[in-house]
C-alpha cells in the first residue's frame, strides 16, 4: 500500500535483494521517503484508476518473472487489472502478514478471491495460517505454505557496531521500550498502566510508532511525574529503532493480535530481554527459548510484576537473558533463512531452478 520507514516489503523483501534481483515497487500511496535508485517505483497517488493503469502499462512494457503481493487491497486491484484487460500476467503470490482476527471485515472478504485466483499464498507464521477459518483453507487447496518472518541480523549488527557498545547516556536510568502501531489491537494502554502500577524508580518508557490511539496515549503519558517518564518517538527509520533498542534495558509488547512480529524479533536480535503477551504468535517465537517471558493477555498486574522482575534483576543477569534471546533469533529467525525459502518458491513458480 505504501513505502514507509517500517514497511516490511521494503525493509525485509527489497533492500536485502537489490543486488541480485531487479525489483519494481508498486505503491498505491505516494512515497514520502527516498527510495534507492536501483529500485523501480510505480505510485498510484491514492487513485484506483491511476494505480490500475500504471500497473497495466508496466506489465505490458516490462517482462516480470514474479508478482509478489503484500496487501489484500492491492491484491484486489491486481486482479481487477487482469480481469478488465484480460491480461496474461506473471505467476503471482501473496504474503499474509497478519493473523485473521487482526484484519478488518473488508480485508477478510478480499482474501476469498485472492486465495482462489493467485498462484501461491505464503503465511508469515504457523499461527497466521492456523488463524484462518477452515473454509478459507478449502479455497486454498494446496497453494498455501508457511515461511516464518525473519530479521536482518547483519544490518542490525552494522548499526550497533557504529555505536561502539555505548549502551546508554544515563547508565542509572532503567529504560523500557515498546514498538508497534498505536492501535486498539496492540493494547498500548496495558503497557502504560503496567508501567504506572510497577514499583520502578528512575526509569523511562519509550513508545515507537503511530496510530489512532496516539493522541489519547500521549495525554495519559503527560500525567506521569517524578522519577518516571514517558516518551513518544513516532514513526522513525529502522536504523534509529535499533539505536533505541541498544540504549534500552527491556522490550515489552502487550498486543492481542500479530502475524509474527518483526519488532519483537529485532529487539531480541539487539540483545534485549522481552516481555510478551501470551498469544499464539508470541508463543511461536518463544518456542525453544525459555528466556522469553509470557504474560496472560490484558493482565496489567502481571505485566507490572514482570517489569519489576527485570528491574530488580542484576544487569549482568539481564544481559545473559538478552544474549539467549539473540541466539534464539539468529538460529531460528534470520532474514537470510527467510529469503532463501522465498527464492525456492520463486524458482518453483517460474520453473527456472536455482
ABEGO torsion letter per residue (X at the ends): XBBBAABAAAAAAAAAAAAABBBBBBBABBBABBBBAABBBBBAGGBAAAAAAAAAAAAAABBBABBBBABAAAAAAAAAAAAAAGBBBBBBBBBBABBAAABBAAAAAAAAAAAAABABBBBABAAAAAABBAAAAAAAEAABBBBBBBBBAAAAAAAAAAAGGBABABAABBBBBBBEBBBAAAGAAAAAAAAAABBBBGBBBBBBEBEAAAAAAAAAAAABBEABBBBBAEBBBAAAAAAAAAABABBBBABABBBBBAAAAAAAAAGBBBBBBBBAAAAAAABGBAABBBBBBGBAAAAAAAAAAAAABBAAAAAAAAAAAAAAAAAAABAAAAAAAAAAAAAAAAGAEX
